[in-house]
Amino acid sequence: MSVQTQGTDTAGEPAVRKARIPGPPRGADRDSGSPSRRGTAAPYLLLLPALLATVVLLGWPLVKNGMLSFQNLNPRQLIQHLTEWNGVENYRQVLSEPEFWHVAERSVFFTAANVVLIMGLGTLIGLLLARLGRKMRLLLMIGLVLAWAMPYVAATTVYQWLFAQRFGVVNWVLDRLGWHSMADYNWMGSQLSTFSVVILLIVWQSVPFVAINLYAATTTIPRELYEAASLDGAGAWQSFTSVTLPFLRPFLYATTFLEVIWVFKSFTQLFAMNAGGPDHLTETLPIYAYVEGVGNQHFGVGAAISFLTILALLVITSYYLRMVLKQEEDEL
């Protein structure tokens, strides 16, 4: 390494000569105790506790569940402490049953209906929050946070009371409004009505997450873009499609992906509401795995169903990651 210094030659004119500045000793960057090496390792050290917790709390149960899905585990094996490996027999049994495919199809439609309603209502409420005044926005956000923070079992209990057959508030209101046939209507007596109540519950619990996060995303949009659009003569709809939507598109992709996973694996609301009834017509894959594994005490079969559910979620995850990577390549 060198720098230039000015000197004077014999003629009195300034001359430039190079002076050597000693650099770092050879092999200093390779020293494990150097600041650069410690700075490189610091992020990994900070992530280490979270990675260990993930491996212990998620990775090990997943491995045990995978091992259990290849075993014939029933009450007799549990009592005698026997381990009977049966290969892929559990998977063959599950995949050959028409009931499994009916439940899988039902789970897909149930997830699609919930996600469409959640994203639609959440987007509208989020845009409404961006246009409200400070006091009304604060009041609405408090209500959203309270609905979001309510525990699943407590919320399901409230909905059971609202839609009770004899003393439910909903039946009483409908009877007062003139629908006297709804006075003693059993909302848990059919597949469609049970799903309607559960979907209403899940949408009510999930919309606050979408609305609040979408409102937060709208605050990052520069106001100059709206002013430029208005100067160009753009109306409300044109401003939304040309300014708001492009900024919110990555958020909408990510939120839709999260909602698909959360709704697809939802268990508490459906099971606490009616235990998958009536006649197992509202069972989704998580409830089907619980009923087969714990209810019927076919633990290996239940583990196989739950592992197939995890594989379905991994397929959805891989599709989302592929879509995000493609979007980033298009932007570049």
N, C-alpha and C positions, 0 to 999 in steps of 0.2 A: 504494500500500500504506500502511496506516495502523495505528496502535496507539492504545489509549486510555490517557491519563495523568490522574491526579487533581490537581486544583488547589483553590483556595479562592475562593469568590465573595465579594461585598461583605458578605453577611450572615453570613459565617463558616462557612457550610455547605460541605461538599466538593462540588466540581463536577467534571464529566468533560469533558474536551476532547480533541480528536483531534490527534495530531501526525503529520505526514507523514514517512515513511521513504523515502528515495530507492531506487527499484528498479534493476534492471540496465539498462544503456543499451539503447536501441532497436536491434534488429538484432543483439544479442549472440548470441542462440540460432542465428542464421543463419551465424555465423562458422564456417567450415570447421575452424578449429583449436580450437574450444571443446571442453571435456572431454566434454559430452554427445554431441557428434557423434563424437568419437573412441571413446567407449564404445559407440556404436551400430555403428560399423564394425569394432570389434575382433573379434567372432565371425566375421564374413565373412573377415577377413584370416587368422584361424587356420584356417579351412576351406579356404582357397585352395590350399595345398600338396596336400592330399588330393584336391581336385577336379582339379587339374592332373595328378596321378598317375593318377587314374581315366580322364581323357580320353586321356592318352598310352598307357596300358597296356591299356585296354579299349575306349575309344571309337574310336580310330583303327583297330585291327585289325578291329573290327566293321564300320566303313565300308568297309575294303578287302575284307572277306569279302563284303559286300553287292554291291560293284562286280564282284567276281570271279564272283558267281552269275549275272550277266547277260552273261558272256563265254563264248566257245567256246575253252577253254584246254586244249590237249593237248600232248604232247611236241614236236610240230612247231612249234606257236606259241611254246613256250618257247625252242627252239633258234634260231628265226628272229626272236625278239623281236617277234612280231606280236600285235596286240590286235584280236581279232575279236568285235565285239558281236553278240549274237544275241537280244537282247530277253529275253522270258520263255520262250524255248525250253527252257532247262534245267528250269524249274519245270513246264512242260507235260509234259516227258519224265518227270520224277520222279513227278508226281501221276497220270500215266496208267499207271504200272507197278503191277501187283498186288503185287509184292514189297515195295514201299514201304509199302503199307497193312498187309501182314502184319507187317512189322517194327514199324510204329507200334503196332499192336494188341498185339504181344508186349511192347513197351516199357511199355505201360500196365499190363498184368497183372504184369509183373516188378516195376515200381515199387510197385504196390498190395500185392503179397505182402510185399515188404521193409518197407514203411512200417508195415503192420499189425503185423508181428512186432517191429519196432524199437520202436514206441510202446508196445505191450503189455508186452514184457519190460523196457524202460527204465522204464516207470511202476512196475512191480512192484519192481524193484531200487531205484529211488529212494525208494519208500515203506519198503522194508526198511532202507535206510540211515538213515532218520529214526528207526527204532525200535531200532537196534543200539546197543550200548555204544560208548564212545569207542575202545577198542582194536580191536574187531572192525570198526567203521566205518572206521578208518584203514587197516586191512589190506585191506578190500574196495576202498576207494577207490584204494589203490596199485595193485592188480591192474587196476582199470578204467582208470586213467591209462596204465599200461603197454600195455594192449591198444589204447587210443585213439592213443597216440603212435607205435606201430609203423608204419613206412612201408608204403605199399600194396604195392609190389613185393615187399618182404621178407615181408609177411604172406601174399601170394599164393604165394610160393615155399614157405613152411612148409606151407600147405594142399595144395599139389601133392605134397609129400613125404608128408603124412599120408594122402592118398587115392591114392597111387601103386598101380598095378595089382599089381606083383609084391612090392615091399618096403614097401608102405604100412602104417603103424601101424593104421589103421582096419580094413583087411582082415585083418590078423593077429589083432586083438582079436575080430572077428566070427567068425573061424575057431575061435579058442580057446573061444568061447562056444557053439559048436555049429553055427553057420551055415557049414558047410564049402563050400557053393557060392559063398560070398563070398571065398574065399581068393585068387582071381585075377580078381576083378570089376573091370571097367574103368569107373571112374566118369565118364570123359570120352567114353564110347562112345555115349551117348544124350542127347537134349535134356533129359529130365526129371532125370536124375542129374547132368548138368553144371550145370543151373540150381540144383539142390539144394545142391551144394557152394558155388557162388558166392553164393547167398542166405545160407547159413550164414556165409560169410566176411564179407559186407557187414553182416549183423546183428551179428556179433561185434565188428566195428570201430565200429559206429554206436551201439550200446546205451550205452556209457559216457557219451557226450555227453548223451543224454537223461536217464540216471539221475542224474548228478552235478548237472545243472542243475535237475532236479525236486527233488532233495534240498535244494538251495539255496533253491528257492521255498517249500518247506515250512517253512523256518526263519523266514519272514516272517509266518506265520499266528499271531495272538495266542493264547496258551494259555488266556486267559479264555474264549474261545469254546468250546473243548473242555470246560472245566469247567461252563459253562452248559448245554451239550448233555447232559453226564452227569447234571446235576441234574434235567434234564427227562426223564430216563429213556431217553436215546438210547443205542443199542448201537454197536458198532464200525462196522457198515455204515451206520447212520443218521448217525453222526458224519462218516463219509467223504463221504456224498452231500450233507449239509447244510452242512458246514463246510469240509472239505478241497477237494472238487471245485470249488466256486464260486471259491475263491482260485486254484486251479491251471488253471482253464479258459483264461484268456488265454495262459498259458505253453504249454499243450497245443496251442492253435491255432498259435502262432508256431513251435513246434518241429516240428509236423507239416508245416507249410509248408516249413520249411528241409529236412526230411528228403525231402520229395517232390522238391525241386529237386536235392539232392545225389544221390539214387538215380537219378533220371531221366537225369542227365548222367554217370553213372558209366561210366568207360571202362577204367581200368587193370585192375581185377579181372577183368572178362570177357575182355579181350584177352590179358592175361598168362596167364590160366588155360588157355584153349583157342583163342584167336584167333577167337572167334565160332563155333567148330565144335561138334559135327560137322556138316558139310555146311551151314554158315551158319545152323543152326537156333537158335543162341543169340545171334545178332546183335541188338543194340538200335540205336536211331537214331544215337548217336555212333559206334558201330563201323561201321554201314552207311555213314555219311558218310566215314569213314576208308578203308574198303575201296574205295568207288567213287572217291574223290578221289585217294588216294595209291596204293592197290594197283592199281587199273585205270587210273590216270593220266588220269582224267576230272575234272580239277580244278574246272571250272565246275559240273559236276553235283554233286560233293562239297560245294562251297560252297553250292549251292542246298539240299541236304539239311540241312546244318548250320544254315542260316538258317531253314529251316522248323522245326527243333528249337528254335531261339531263340524263334521266334514262339509255339510251344507253351508254352514256359516263361513267356513274357510273359502269355499267356492265364491260366495258373495263378496268376501273380502278381496280375493284375488281379482275379481272383475272390477271392483272399485279402484284398486291400485293401478290396474292396467288403464282404466279410463283417465285417472289423474295424470299418469305418466304421459299418456298420449296428448292430453291437454297442454302439459308443460312443453312437450316437443313442438306442438303447433304454435305456442306463444313465442318460442325461440326462433 
